[in-house]
Amino acid sequence: MEEPQKSTLTSFIRISQPLVLLGGFLVYSLGTGIAHYLGHTINWTIYWLGQACVILLQLSCFYLKETFDLPVARPTIRKPPPGQEKPGDQLPFSRNNFLLITFTTLTIGAILTVLLISNGVVTLATFLLLGIAFLISFSYAVPPFRLIYTGYGELTMAFFMVNLVPALALLLQTGDLHRLVAMVTFPLTFLYLAMLLALSLQGYASDLKYGRKTAMIRLGWQRGMTWHNLLILAAYFFIGIDLLIGLPWSLAWPALLTLPLGIFQIWQMFQIASGAKPRWRLLALNAVATLGLTAYFLTLALWTH
């Protein structure tokens, strides 16, 4: 009995995407860090309520996606993740299981939102951002939209993760937005999109086989690799532009520390395009590290200045 239980737990953890949840935690901290940098006193009760809402919204999105990836009957046979195809792969979950779990996470999220409202921190702008975040999560996973398989899912997720979440964190603390949100998150958006393109490259053949229309599929692998490189260059280019329009050097230089990683990532793509044997794990690790460390260094700079 232990082995099936272990398999079930492992599958559930994988579907919950803990690394992406960690990313949500980081970018929310970045948004709150902007409030701290601007001299506002942080309300930690509001911080944790908002952070929990973001995590629950992320989980709801993951579980809704899984709900409509699976047939109604069980045992459920699902399309495996890119690069991990094994005929007959089964998961010990059904669509109804995930619908119940999603209903639970959304209900808890709604309760926490009511608590935020009762604390008087939800302005019209905050409510609007929460509504947009919910609509993105819903349309990303649920038919007839299913943006995840249209080739535009990466764009919506980039906007949600890198732009909306920090803006929401700042609004909950200050009630107002600030241009620092755009200046800090715009380059991160490019790095996020580049990371998604890099991660989807290994599964290009299986995405074609199973009809998963990702951004890489829509672009084609050659154009997709070119766009990946341009996005990384654009990220660091706009950090330079931010400096010219007023971003303090104390915030810019920590973000530039990851430039060597970005250059190495571009070099890896050139190698793959030239026919070299792909080192998928290294590419994935580098792509995640470039984005993650840039966001981390920016967050650290905001909290320590």
Secondary structure, DSSP 8 states (H G I E B T S, - for coil): -HHHHHHHHHHHHHHH-HHHHHHHHHHHHHHHHHHHHTT----HHHHHHHHHHHHHHHHHHHHHHHHHHS-SSSSB-----TT---TT--BS--HHHHHHHHHHHHHHHHHHHHHHHHTT---HHHHHHHHHHHHHHHHHHSTTT-GGGTT-HHHHHHIIIIIIHHHHHHHHHHSS--HHHHHHHHHHHHHHHHHHHHHHHTTHHHHHHHT---HHHHH-HHHHHHHHHHHHHHHHHHHHHHHHTT--HHHHHHHHTTHHHHHHHHHHHHHHHTT----HHHHHHHHHHHHHHHHHHHHHHHHH-
